[in-house]
Structures are given as C-alpha cells and as structure tokens.
C-alpha cells in the first residue's frame, strides 16, 4: 500500500497504517464504507463482494483505533456481526497499539430489533433505541446483558446517543453503516470523518451509499488518499 496524497510515501505495515488513520484525542464519529465506482455498497447483499485485502487491513485498523463500533441493526444482521473481541487479528492489533482487547459494538435500532439470543446479545454490546420501541424487547435484551440506551421518543436521537456514549468513555467511534444510519447521521450533523474505500467495480442496483436525499448538500474535504492494487482508500473531513 502507498500514500498518494498529501505526501507520497509507502505504507508498509499496520503500525504505519494506524498512524495514517489516527485521530487527535477527543470526540469523533468517523464513517467507514467500501463503495464501487457507481456508488454501490454491496454485491448480493454483502459488502465482501467489493472488498480487498487492503480494505480488510483498513477495516481492522479503524476498529483497533476506535473506542466502539457503531452500526445499524440491518447491517449488523446482514453482515453477521460478532463482538469485536471475537476477531483475533483486531485483538492483536489493539494490543500492539496499547488498546484494550475489546470494544463495544453499539447497535442502533429504532424498534430494538436485536435478537436477545443472537451473537451480539452479550454484555459488551450496547443497543441504542428510542422510547417508542417495544418495552418487552428492551427488557429481553437487558436481561441478556445488553446495555440499552433510550435516546429520543419516536426515533433515535443520534446527538443524544453520542453524548451518552461519550459519558461512558466511548468518545471515538467508527460507524460501519448502513445507508440509513449514515443519512441520519449526516442530517444530524454528527459525522466528523468519512473513510471511503473505492473499489474499481461497477455494480448497479439499489444498495447505495445514501438511501435518500439529504436535507442539505454535504461537501467533505479530502484529507488523504492511499492506493493498493487499483483500490483507493480515502479520508474526508466532514463539516468544520
């Protein structure tokens, strides 16, 4: 892997890659997606069809640097999410970076749809939902050990959710999708960074980076471009 912008340089190992993505201390929400040239985010419903070895490296590094992983319930279900500590490669990298072995997976679901018997129903998982979610579902998840945060009334209030997570020491988050959560986060003005892996593929279909028009046009600022085997790894600052 090599850096093309801002200053050309090799990116030989995961330690150097981690420095390329490290954020200054403080609160931040970065969003990580792999997309095709035409904006598709999946092949046959899975992001793996667009991935590459370099994309997996960046994915692991962003998880290793994060205090928690934020994800919508639909993406967590479709991609078969497990706790972060279940991935030995991420655990090793977090140890190399002086980080705790695990990081919570924070699932956002307006209906509290997380399965109380599923792989994510463990004490390290946080569910962010709203007051309109079925109380029985919330109680079942709490009984399985999941920490349930109620943020908002009829829908999830992402700004309140990030405040509550930061109060628990989860300040630097990486959001891994999906499109509905990204759209909501952009409309709420809580996204600080967009990290796009651009795969040299044309896919078509309806699974796109954004699932609807935004309230306002967002104009990110390019921070960095890495490249490996024709795949581009970009970092954009969002907002101020």
WOCORCOR-V401232 format. One record per pair of residues at least 12 apart in sequence whose C-alpha atoms are under 10 Angstrom apart, sorted by sequence separation. I is the first residue (numbers start at 0). GAP is how many residues later the second one is. D is the distance in Angstrom with one decimal. If there is no record, write none. Layout:
i-><I I>
gap-><GAP GAP>
d-><D D>
//
This chain:
i-><0 34 89 90 137 148 150 181 221 222 223 33 35 87 106 113 150 195 221 222 223 2 32 33 35 68 86 105 112 126 149 220 221 222 1 33 34 35 68 84 85 86 104 111 125 126 148 219 220 221 0 33 34 67 84 85 103 111 112 124 125 148 174 219 220 221 2 33 83 84 104 109 110 111 132 218 219 220 32 33 83 84 103 105 106 107 108 109 110 111 122 129 130 131 174 218 219 220 82 83 84 103 104 105 106 107 108 109 110 111 120 121 122 125 126 127 128 129 130 173 174 175 218 219 220 63 82 83 84 103 104 105 106 107 108 109 110 111 112 120 121 122 124 125 126 127 128 129 130 131 132 173 174 217 218 219 33 62 82 83 102 103 104 105 106 107 108 109 110 111 112 115 120 121 122 123 124 125 126 127 128 129 130 131 132 173 217 32 82 101 102 103 104 105 106 107 109 110 111 114 115 120 121 122 123 124 125 126 127 128 129 130 131 132 81 82 109 110 111 113 115 116 120 121 122 123 124 125 126 127 128 129 130 131 132 157 59 80 108 109 110 111 112 113 115 116 119 120 121 122 127 128 129 130 131 185 33 63 64 111 112 114 115 120 121 128 129 130 31 32 63 110 111 113 114 115 117 119 120 128 129 157 158 182 183 186 193 31 59 62 63 110 111 113 115 116 128 129 156 157 181 182 183 186 187 192 193 194 46 60 61 62 63 64 65 111 112 115 127 128 155 156 161 178 181 182 183 185 186 191 192 193 194 196 45 59 60 63 64 75 111 114 115 127 128 158 177 178 179 180 181 182 185 186 188 192 193 194 195 196 197 199 31 44 59 62 63 75 115 127 157 158 177 178 179 180 182 183 185 186 192 194 196 198 199 200 30 31 46 47 58 59 62 63 75 129 156 157 158 177 178 179 182 183 185 186 198 199 29 45 46 56 60 63 64 66 74 75 113 128 157 176 177 178 179 182 185 197 198 199 44 45 56 59 60 63 64 65 66 72 73 74 127 176 177 178 197 198 44 45 59 63 64 67 68 69 70 71 72 73 127 196 197 198 63 66 67 68 69 70 71 72 73 196 197 29 60 63 65 66 67 68 69 70 71 72 76 81 82 83 111 127 195 196 197 20 28 63 65 66 67 68 69 70 71 72 76 80 81 82 127 195 196 27 30 63 64 65 66 67 68 69 70 71 72 75 76 79 80 81 82 111 194 195 196 17 21 29 30 62 63 72 73 79 80 81 82 84 125 194 195 16 17 20 21 28 29 30 62 72 73 79 81 82 83 105 109 193 194 195 16 19 20 28 72 76 82 83 105 106 107 109 193 194 17 18 22 72 76 82 105 109 192 193 194 13 17 21 22 76 81 105 109 110 192 193 12 13 16 17 20 21 75 109 110 191 192 193 16 109 110 191 192 13 14 17 18 108 109 190 191 192 13 17 108 109 190 191 107 189 190 191 188 189 107 188 185 0 107 185 72 71 72 67 68 69 70 71 67 68 69 70 67 69 105 103 102 105 104 105 106 103 104 105 107 102 104 108 107 17 14 13 17 14 13 14 13 69 67 66 66 75 67 68 74 75 66 67 74 75 66 67 68 69 70 71 73 74 65 66 67 68 69 70 71 72 73 74 65 66 67 68 69 70 71 72 73 74 65 66 67 68 69 70 71 73 74 64 65 66 67 68 69 70 71 73 64 65 68 69 71 72 64 65 71 62 63 70 71 61 62 69 70 61 62 61 62 61 58 58 28 61 27 26 26 40 58 40 57 27 40 58 26 57 25 54 26 27 28 29 30 31 32 33 54 26 27 28 29 30 31 32 53 54 25 26 27 28 29 30 31 32 54 25 26 27 28 29 30 31 32 51 24 25 26 27 28 29 30 31 32 50 24 30 49 50 51 23 49 50 22 32 49 31 48 49 30 49 48 49 49 30 48 28 40 39 40 38 39 43 29 30 35 37 38 42 28 29 30 31 32 33 34 35 36 37 39 41 42 43 45 27 28 29 30 31 32 33 34 35 36 37 38 39 40 41 42 44 27 28 29 30 31 32 33 34 35 36 37 38 39 40 41 43 27 28 29 30 31 32 33 34 35 36 37 38 39 40 41 42 26 27 28 29 30 31 32 33 34 35 36 37 38 39 40 41 34 35 36 37 38 39 40 41 34 35 36 37 38 39 40 41 34 35 38 39 40 38 39 40 22 37 38 39 37 38 34 35 53 34 35 53 54 20 34 53 33 52 53 57 32 51 52 54 51 53 54 52 53 54 51 53 50 49 35 33 33 33 32 31 20 31 19 30 29 30 19 29 29 29 16 28 20 10 19 5 9 10 4 5 6 7 8 9 10 4 5 6 7 4 5 3 4 5 2 3 4 2 3 4 1 2 3 1 2 0 1 2 0 1 0 0 3 2 3 4 0 1 2 3 0 1 2 0>
gap-><12 12 12 12 12 12 12 12 12 12 12 13 13 13 13 13 13 13 13 13 13 14 14 14 14 14 14 14 14 14 14 14 14 14 15 15 15 15 15 15 15 15 15 15 15 15 15 15 15 15 16 16 16 16 16 16 16 16 16 16 16 16 16 16 16 16 17 17 17 17 17 17 17 17 17 17 17 17 18 18 18 18 18 18 18 18 18 18 18 18 18 18 18 18 18 18 18 18 19 19 19 19 19 19 19 19 19 19 19 19 19 19 19 19 19 19 19 19 19 19 19 19 19 19 19 20 20 20 20 20 20 20 20 20 20 20 20 20 20 20 20 20 20 20 20 20 20 20 20 20 20 20 20 20 20 20 21 21 21 21 21 21 21 21 21 21 21 21 21 21 21 21 21 21 21 21 21 21 21 21 21 21 21 21 21 21 21 22 22 22 22 22 22 22 22 22 22 22 22 22 22 22 22 22 22 22 22 22 22 22 22 22 22 22 23 23 23 23 23 23 23 23 23 23 23 23 23 23 23 23 23 23 23 23 23 23 24 24 24 24 24 24 24 24 24 24 24 24 24 24 24 24 24 24 24 24 25 25 25 25 25 25 25 25 25 25 25 25 26 26 26 26 26 26 26 26 26 26 26 26 26 26 26 26 26 26 26 27 27 27 27 27 27 27 27 27 27 27 27 27 27 27 27 27 27 27 27 27 28 28 28 28 28 28 28 28 28 28 28 28 28 28 28 28 28 28 28 28 28 28 28 28 28 28 29 29 29 29 29 29 29 29 29 29 29 29 29 29 29 29 29 29 29 29 29 29 29 29 29 29 29 29 30 30 30 30 30 30 30 30 30 30 30 30 30 30 30 30 30 30 30 30 30 30 30 30 31 31 31 31 31 31 31 31 31 31 31 31 31 31 31 31 31 31 31 31 31 31 32 32 32 32 32 32 32 32 32 32 32 32 32 32 32 32 32 32 32 32 32 32 33 33 33 33 33 33 33 33 33 33 33 33 33 33 33 33 33 33 34 34 34 34 34 34 34 34 34 34 34 34 34 34 34 34 35 35 35 35 35 35 35 35 35 35 35 36 36 36 36 36 36 36 36 36 36 36 36 36 36 36 36 36 36 36 36 37 37 37 37 37 37 37 37 37 37 37 37 37 37 37 37 37 37 38 38 38 38 38 38 38 38 38 38 38 38 38 38 38 38 38 38 38 38 38 38 39 39 39 39 39 39 39 39 39 39 39 39 39 39 39 39 40 40 40 40 40 40 40 40 40 40 40 40 40 40 40 40 40 40 40 41 41 41 41 41 41 41 41 41 41 41 41 41 41 42 42 42 42 42 42 42 42 42 42 42 43 43 43 43 43 43 43 43 43 43 43 44 44 44 44 44 44 44 44 44 44 44 44 45 45 45 45 45 46 46 46 46 46 46 46 46 46 47 47 47 47 47 47 48 48 48 48 49 49 50 50 52 53 53 53 54 55 55 56 56 56 56 56 57 57 57 57 58 58 59 66 67 67 68 68 68 69 69 69 69 70 70 72 73 75 78 79 79 81 82 82 83 92 97 98 99 100 101 101 101 101 102 102 102 102 103 103 103 103 103 103 103 103 104 104 104 104 104 104 104 104 104 104 105 105 105 105 105 105 105 105 105 105 106 106 106 106 106 106 106 106 106 107 107 107 107 107 107 107 107 107 108 108 108 108 108 108 109 109 109 110 110 110 110 111 111 111 111 112 112 113 113 114 115 117 133 133 134 135 136 136 136 137 137 138 138 138 139 139 140 141 142 142 142 142 142 142 142 142 142 143 143 143 143 143 143 143 143 143 144 144 144 144 144 144 144 144 144 145 145 145 145 145 145 145 145 145 146 146 146 146 146 146 146 146 146 146 147 147 147 147 147 148 148 148 149 149 149 150 150 150 151 151 152 152 153 154 154 156 157 158 158 159 159 159 160 160 160 160 160 160 161 161 161 161 161 161 161 161 161 161 161 161 161 161 161 162 162 162 162 162 162 162 162 162 162 162 162 162 162 162 162 162 163 163 163 163 163 163 163 163 163 163 163 163 163 163 163 163 164 164 164 164 164 164 164 164 164 164 164 164 164 164 164 164 165 165 165 165 165 165 165 165 165 165 165 165 165 165 165 165 166 166 166 166 166 166 166 166 167 167 167 167 167 167 167 167 168 168 168 168 168 169 169 169 170 170 170 170 171 171 172 172 172 173 173 173 173 174 174 174 175 175 175 175 176 176 176 176 177 177 177 178 178 178 179 179 180 181 195 197 198 199 200 202 203 203 204 204 205 205 206 206 207 208 209 209 214 215 215 216 216 216 217 217 217 217 217 217 217 218 218 218 218 219 219 220 220 220 221 221 221 222 222 222 223 223 223 224 224 225 225 225 226 226 227 228 228 229 229 229 230 230 230 230 231 231 231 232>
d-><8.6 8.3 8.6 9.4 9.2 7.6 9.9 9.8 7.5 5.3 7.2 7.0 9.9 9.2 9.0 7.8 8.7 10.0 6.2 5.3 9.6 9.7 8.7 8.9 6.8 9.5 9.9 9.6 9.3 8.4 9.8 8.5 4.5 6.6 9.7 9.7 6.9 9.6 8.2 9.6 9.7 9.3 7.9 7.3 9.7 9.2 8.2 9.3 5.2 6.5 9.0 6.7 8.8 8.9 6.2 8.4 9.9 7.7 9.1 9.9 9.6 9.0 9.3 5.6 5.0 9.1 9.0 6.9 8.4 4.6 9.8 9.7 9.7 5.8 8.8 9.4 5.4 6.5 10.0 9.6 5.7 7.1 9.7 8.9 7.5 8.6 7.2 7.7 6.7 8.0 9.8 9.7 9.6 9.2 9.9 9.0 4.6 8.3 7.8 5.9 8.8 8.8 7.0 5.9 6.2 6.0 6.3 4.9 7.5 9.8 9.8 9.0 8.9 9.3 6.8 8.5 7.4 7.8 6.0 9.3 9.4 9.9 7.1 6.8 9.5 9.1 7.9 7.0 9.9 5.1 5.1 4.6 4.9 4.8 5.2 5.7 9.2 9.3 8.7 6.9 9.5 9.8 8.1 5.7 6.1 6.1 6.2 4.7 7.2 8.5 8.9 9.7 9.8 7.6 7.6 9.4 7.7 7.9 7.1 7.0 7.5 5.3 6.3 5.7 6.0 6.1 8.1 8.7 7.4 5.8 9.2 8.1 8.9 9.9 7.6 8.1 5.4 4.7 4.8 4.8 5.1 5.1 6.3 5.9 8.2 9.6 7.8 9.5 6.4 8.3 8.8 6.8 8.4 6.9 8.5 9.5 7.7 4.6 7.2 8.8 9.2 9.5 6.5 4.5 7.0 6.4 5.9 6.0 6.1 6.1 5.0 4.7 5.2 8.8 8.3 9.9 6.3 6.8 8.9 8.4 9.6 9.4 6.0 5.5 4.9 7.9 8.8 7.3 8.4 6.8 7.7 5.3 6.5 7.3 9.8 9.3 9.8 8.8 8.7 9.6 9.8 9.6 7.5 9.2 6.2 8.6 9.8 6.8 5.6 6.8 9.6 9.0 6.3 7.8 9.3 9.9 9.6 9.4 9.7 6.3 8.9 9.0 5.1 5.9 8.9 9.5 5.6 8.5 9.1 9.0 5.9 8.4 6.3 9.9 7.6 8.5 9.7 8.3 9.5 7.6 5.1 8.0 8.5 8.8 9.6 9.8 7.9 7.7 9.1 7.0 7.5 9.1 10.0 7.6 8.3 7.7 5.6 7.7 9.4 6.8 8.1 5.9 9.8 6.4 9.6 8.2 9.5 9.9 9.7 9.7 9.4 9.4 8.8 9.0 9.3 10.0 9.5 6.1 7.3 8.5 9.4 9.6 8.4 8.2 6.9 6.9 9.7 7.6 6.3 9.4 9.2 9.4 9.8 9.6 9.1 7.4 7.4 6.2 7.2 9.5 8.5 9.7 9.0 9.1 9.6 7.0 9.7 7.0 8.9 9.0 8.7 7.2 8.9 7.6 9.6 9.8 9.9 9.4 9.6 9.3 9.6 9.5 8.2 9.7 5.5 9.2 4.8 9.9 8.4 8.8 7.1 8.4 9.5 5.5 6.9 9.2 8.2 8.5 9.1 9.7 9.5 9.8 9.5 9.8 6.7 9.6 9.7 9.9 9.5 8.9 9.2 9.2 8.3 8.6 7.6 9.9 8.5 9.4 6.7 8.0 4.8 5.8 6.7 9.9 9.7 9.2 7.7 6.2 9.0 7.1 7.9 9.6 7.4 9.3 7.9 9.0 9.4 9.5 9.7 8.9 7.7 8.9 8.5 5.4 8.0 9.4 7.9 9.0 5.2 8.4 7.4 6.5 9.6 7.9 8.3 7.7 9.8 9.2 9.1 9.3 9.3 10.0 6.9 9.9 9.0 8.6 5.9 6.8 8.6 9.9 9.2 9.7 7.8 8.7 7.1 8.6 7.4 8.4 5.7 9.0 9.8 7.1 5.1 8.9 7.5 8.8 5.0 6.3 6.1 6.3 5.5 5.8 8.3 5.7 6.4 9.3 9.8 9.1 9.9 5.8 4.9 4.8 4.7 5.1 4.8 5.5 9.8 9.1 7.6 9.9 8.9 10.0 8.1 4.5 7.7 8.7 9.4 8.7 7.4 7.4 5.9 5.8 6.1 6.1 6.3 8.9 8.4 9.6 5.8 6.2 9.7 6.0 6.2 9.6 9.9 8.7 9.6 9.5 9.5 6.8 8.3 7.4 9.1 9.4 9.5 9.0 9.3 9.8 7.5 5.7 9.2 9.7 7.3 5.2 8.9 9.7 9.2 9.9 8.9 9.5 8.4 8.6 9.0 8.4 7.1 9.4 8.1 9.4 9.3 5.6 6.6 8.4 8.3 7.9 8.5 9.8 9.6 9.7 8.1 7.0 9.3 9.3 9.7 9.9 9.1 9.9 9.5 8.1 4.6 8.1 7.6 9.8 7.3 8.9 6.7 9.5 7.4 9.7 9.3 9.7 9.6 9.5 5.9 6.3 9.5 9.5 8.5 9.9 9.9 7.4 9.7 9.4 7.0 5.0 8.8 7.4 5.8 6.9 9.6 9.7 9.7 9.8 9.6 9.7 5.6 6.4 9.4 8.6 7.3 7.7 8.3 9.4 8.9 8.0 8.8 8.6 4.6 6.8 9.6 5.8 9.5 6.1 5.2 9.1 8.8 8.4 9.7 9.0 5.9 8.8 4.9 8.5 7.2 7.4 7.7 9.7 6.3 6.6 7.8 9.0 7.7 8.1 8.9 8.9 9.0 7.8 8.9 7.4 9.4 9.6 9.2 9.8 9.9 9.9 9.7 9.3 9.9 9.5 9.5 9.8 9.8 10.0 9.5 9.6 9.1 8.7 9.0 9.3 9.8 9.9 9.9 9.9 9.9 9.1 10.0 9.9 9.9 9.5 8.0 9.3 8.5 7.9 8.5 8.2 9.7 7.9 10.0 10.0 9.0 9.8 9.5 9.0 9.6 9.5 8.1 8.6 7.8 6.2 6.3 8.7 5.1 8.1 9.0 6.5 8.5 8.6 8.8 5.5 8.4 6.4 7.0 5.8 5.9 5.6 8.0 9.1 7.2 8.9 8.4 5.3 5.1 5.1 4.4 5.4 6.0 8.4 9.7 9.8 5.4 5.8 6.7 5.9 6.3 5.3 5.8 9.3 9.6 8.1 5.4 8.1 8.7 7.2 7.8 6.9 8.7 9.7 8.8 6.1 10.0 9.9 7.9 9.4 8.7 9.7 6.0 8.7 9.9 7.6 9.0 9.1 6.9 9.4 9.4 6.8 9.6 9.7 9.7 10.0 9.7 9.1 8.7 9.5 9.3 9.0 9.4 9.8 9.9 9.0 9.5 9.5 8.8 9.6 7.2 8.7 9.4 9.6 9.6 9.7 8.2 7.9 8.4 6.8 8.6 9.5 6.6 8.3 6.4 6.1 6.3 5.6 6.1 6.3 9.1 9.2 10.0 4.6 4.9 4.9 4.9 4.5 5.2 7.1 9.1 6.5 5.4 6.3 5.9 6.1 6.0 7.4 8.6 9.5 8.8 7.1 8.1 8.4 7.0 8.8 7.4 9.8 9.5 8.4 8.3 9.8 9.1 9.2 8.2 9.6 8.7 7.2 8.4 9.8 6.1 9.8 9.7 8.5 7.6 7.6 9.9 9.8 9.2 9.5 9.9 9.3 9.8 10.0 9.7 8.8 9.7 9.9 9.3 7.3 9.9 9.6 9.6 7.2 6.9 6.3 8.2 8.7 8.1 8.5 6.9 8.4 6.5 9.5 9.1 8.2 9.2 9.7 9.8 8.4 5.3 5.7 6.2 6.3 6.5 5.7 6.2 5.7 6.4 9.3 9.6 7.8 8.8 9.6 8.9 7.9 7.6 5.3 4.4 4.8 4.8 5.1 4.5 5.2 4.8 6.0 7.8 8.4 6.2 9.7 9.0 9.5 5.9 6.6 5.7 5.8 6.0 6.2 6.0 6.0 6.2 5.8 5.7 8.3 6.4 9.6 9.4 8.6 9.2 7.9 8.8 7.0 8.1 7.9 8.6 7.0 8.9 5.2 5.8 6.9 8.1 7.1 9.2 6.4 8.6 5.9 8.2 6.8 9.6 7.5 5.9 8.0 9.6 6.8 9.6 9.6 9.6 5.6 5.6 9.4 9.6 8.9 8.4 4.6 6.0 5.6 6.4 9.4 10.0 8.6 5.9 9.5 9.7 8.7 10.0 9.3 9.8 8.2 9.5 8.6 9.2 9.4 7.2 6.7 8.9 9.1 8.6 8.2 8.0 9.2 9.6 8.3 8.9 7.9 9.1 9.9 9.3 7.8 8.0 8.6 9.2 9.9 9.8 10.0 9.8 8.9 10.0 9.8 9.2 9.3 8.5 9.7 9.4 9.7 9.4 9.4 9.0 9.1 9.6 9.9 8.3 8.3 9.7 9.2 9.2 9.4 9.1 7.2 8.8 9.3 9.3 9.8 9.8 7.7 5.9 9.4 8.9 5.2 7.3 7.7 5.0 9.5 7.7 5.5 7.1 6.0 5.6 9.7 8.7 4.2 6.9 5.6 6.3 6.8 5.5 9.1 5.7 6.7 4.7 8.1 9.4 9.7 9.8 9.3 9.6 9.9 9.1 10.0 9.8 9.9 9.9 9.7>
//
